[in-house]
Amino acid sequence: MVADFIAAHFGGEVRFVADVAGGQGLLARELTKRHGFEVEVIDPRPSKLAGVSRRPERFQAGMADYYDLVVGLHPDEATTEIVQAATCRPAVLVLCCNFWRPERLGQEALLRSIERFYATSGVASARHRLDFKGPKNVALVSRPGPHSLA
């Protein structure tokens, strides 16, 4: 479902995708095989999923320059770096936990806090509810600059 969402929003527009904290690479595999993106999982944790390109290291915002799109599907500790990377590259962020601010934030407050950062950093963003149950089904899509994301 997330791969289909990314393809619908960025297909034909981007080629190289960073799947940050992508674990075993299931999303990367779907994006590659079903949608034709070139995807690299950036995650220091080991994985044994064959056929998935990997960089076994922690993602840093400066790495975003190499990619056309940065994706974080429940990226935990990589959240801050993905949000900062959105100042120079389009990003899709689906949050699960608050690794953005030191204070305890619920899902809505967490999204609003990141959206405020984007607004003050010249990044356009829009929320999209993904078609699955649960409170953590909001994709925050962002692009640097004054683009319309409606």
C-alpha positions, 0 to 999 in steps of 0.5 A, spaced: 500 500 500 505 504 501 509 503 495 503 504 491 502 511 494 509 513 493 508 510 485 502 514 485 505 521 488 512 520 485 512 515 479 515 518 473 518 524 477 523 520 481 528 515 480 533 514 486 529 513 492 532 512 499 528 507 504 531 510 510 531 505 516 528 500 511 529 494 515 529 488 511 527 492 505 520 489 504 518 496 501 524 497 497 523 491 494 516 493 492 518 499 490 523 496 485 519 490 482 512 493 482 514 500 480 521 500 477 524 505 482 531 504 484 531 504 491 537 503 497 535 501 504 539 505 509 539 502 515 545 500 520 541 493 522 543 487 518 538 484 513 538 477 509 533 479 504 536 478 497 536 483 491 535 489 495 541 494 495 543 497 502 547 502 505 549 499 512 549 505 516 545 511 519 542 516 515 544 523 515 540 528 512 547 530 508 546 523 504 539 526 501 543 529 495 544 523 492 537 521 492 530 524 488 526 522 494 527 520 501 522 515 504 521 513 512 516 508 514 516 508 521 523 510 521 524 511 529 531 514 531 532 516 523 526 521 524 530 527 525 535 526 519 529 525 514 525 531 516 532 535 515 533 532 509 526 534 506 529 541 506 533 539 500 529 533 497 522 531 497 520 526 502 515 521 505 514 520 512 510 515 516 511 516 523 510 511 529 514 514 535 516 520 537 523 521 536 523 528 533 522 532 540 525 530 547 518 532 550 512 527 549 508 528 543 502 524 541 501 523 534 497 529 532 502 534 536 508 530 533 505 531 526 504 539 527 511 540 530 514 537 524 509 541 519 511 547 523 518 546 522 517 545 515 513 551 514 519 555 517 524 552 513 521 553 506 518 546 505 511 545 503 507 539 506 501 535 506 498 530 510 495 523 506 491 518 510 493 511 508 488 506 507 489 502 513 487 501 520 490 504 526 492 511 528 499 511 525 496 511 518 498 518 516 503 520 510 506 526 511 509 528 504 514 534 503 517 538 498 522 543 498 520 550 496 513 553 495 510 547 491 502 545 492 501 539 495 494 538 495 
